[in-house]
Amino acid sequence: MMTQNEINSWITFLSSLDVDYSCTVLLHRGFSNSKRTENFKEDVRRLLKIFIRQLNIHFYGTKSTKTKDKYMGPKLTIVPVMENWNLGTDLHFHLHIGNVPINDMNEITKRIKHSWGKVPMSESKSNSCLVEKTWDKTGWNKYITKELYSKNPDCVITDLIQTTC
């Protein structure tokens, strides 16, 4: 389990990123309720990588290319968090998204939902991808990292954090 100082450091770091939108996406119920194994965790990470790639393409086109797990060219700022890993049910992701090149909320939502629809095992129900403008970054970061405190200290998928720096 992380110490309170480590958690506070994460919240401070995440709050310093230039992110404006929050997104919650649900995995297909049959998949998300599967038995948790090490292979399953890698499968989930692979799905999240596909989603991040699709997001970059849908917002920046093919200018956002991937070489050896590094994105070159313009890209979104993305903080991915996995929730309910230890529950064994209703696994889902929260993302904090920034560096969005457009301002129209309807278009942003459409592009994020379209990106999510390209991911195998994404839930196809209309409410499986929720996108909102983030008004309180620190509050949202505390919410999406709540599992750091006890259940899932690996909930922030640190190696998949994507910044524009």
N, C-alpha and C positions, 0 to 999 in steps of 0.2 A: 504494500500500500504506500502511496506517496505521502510525504509530509505536507503539512499545511503550507509551509514556505515554498515547496516545489509546486504545489497547486496554484498558489498565488502568483508565482513566476510565470506559469503557463497562462493564467488569465491575463496578466499584464502584457505578455508577448502577443497573445491573440487579439487583445484590445488595441494594440498598437498598429495592427494591419489595417490597410485601407479597404474595408469590406462594407458593402451597402445592402446586401440581400441575404436572406436566409432561405434555406431549402430543406425540406424533409421529404425523403423518398422511401417507399416501402418495397421490400423484396416480395416476390411471389410467396404467398403463405405456405404452400407445400415445401418450397425450398427453405424459407426462413425458419420453419419449424423442424428442419432435419436435425439429426444428431450432430452435435458439435465435435468435430475431430480436427486435427491439425490440417488435414487436406481441405476440410470445409473452410477453415480460416483463410487458406490460400486462395480457394475459389472465390470467396467473398472479396478479398483484396483484388483479384483479377477483375471482378465485376466493377469494382470501384474505379480501377484504372481505365476501364473501357468508358465509364461514365465521364471521367475527367477529360479523356481524349475527345469524346463526343462534344462536351461542353466547349472545349477550345475550338473545335472545328465549327460548331454552330454559331459561335460569336466572332471568330476571327478567320474562318475559312481555312484553306490549305496553307495559308501563311504560317499557321501554327503547326509546325512539323515536329516529329519525334525522332530523336536519334539516340540510341542506347539509353532509353529511359529518361532522357532530358528533352524538354520541349524547347525548341528554338523559335525565335520570333515572338510576336505578341501573344500573351496568354492571360487568362483570368487569374486572380488571386483566389485560392481555394483552401479552406480548412475542413478536411473530412473527419467526421466522428461517427463511430459505430456504437449503436445503443442496443441494449438487451442481449448482449452476447451471452452472459451468464444465466439469463432467464430461460433460455432454450425455446423461446417463442417470440414471434413478432420482431425479428431482427430488422433494424432499419438504420438509415444514415441521416445525419444532419450535416449540412454543409453551410459554411459561411462563404459568400462569394463576393468578390470585388473586381475592380478594373474592368467593369462592364462597359463596352463602347457605345451603348445606346441608353436612352433614358425612358423610353416608353415601357411602362410596367406590363402591359398586355403582350408586347413583343418579347420582352425578357422572359415572361412566364411561358409563352409559346415555345421559345427556343430551349428552355430548360426541360420542359415536358417532352419535347421532341427528342432531345438528347437522351433522356431517361428511357424513352420508348425503344431506343436502339440497343439497350442493355439486356442481354439474356437474363432471365429470371426476374425482370422488373415486374412489379404488379401492374396489371393493365387497367384497373379501375380508375375512374376519373379523379378520385381523391387520393391517388397513390403518390402524387407529386405536388406538394404544397410550396408555393413560393411567396415570400413577403418581403417588403422593404424593412430593413432593420433600423429601428429608431434608437434602440439602446444597446450598443455593441457589448458593453460590459455585462449587462443583464443576460443577453443572449448567450454570450460565451460562458457565463456561469451555468446557464441552463444546459447547454449542450455538453458541458464537461462534468456534469453532476456525478457521473459514474467514476470519475477519478477518485472520489472520496472513499469509495468502498468496493463496489462490485466489480469494476472493470478498469483497472489502472492503465490499460492499453487502449482506452476508447478513442483517444485522439490518435489518429494514424499519422504519426509524425513524419515518416518518410514519404508520405504522399501529399504533405502540405506543399502547395505551389504558390510561390510569391512572384511578383514582377521584378524583384530585386536581382 
